[in-house]
Amino acid sequence: MKTRLINAVFFLGLYLAFLSWYDGWGMDPFTAEEIDTL
């Protein structure tokens, strides 16, 4: 049960991170130039 809870929290966080990126909540998608400078 604990493993399922951890998985649920992980996927929920991943989903929210994707939504925030997709909707542009202050997080612009990386351009090729920005990736090169990381």
N, C-alpha and C positions, 0 to 999 in steps of 0.2 A: 504493500500500500504506500509506503514511504517513497519507493522508487517511482511509482506512478505520479505521486504528488510533485516530486522534483521534476519529472518530465513535463508535467502540465505547466508548472511555473516557468520552466525553460522555454517551452514553445510559446507560451503566452508572452514572455518577454521578447522573444524573437519576432513574434507577430506584431507587437506594439512598436518595436524598433523599425520594422518594415513599413508599417503604416505611417510613422512619423517621418521616415525618409521619403516615402511616396507622396505624402501630402505636403512635404516641404516645410515642416515645422522648425524652421531655422537650420535645417540640415540639407545643404545642396548635394546632389549626387557628385561624386568625384569625377573630375576630368582627367584625362591622361596625364596632363602636366602635374596636377596635384598628386596623383599616385606616384609619379616619379620622384617627387620631393619628400615623400614620407620616409 
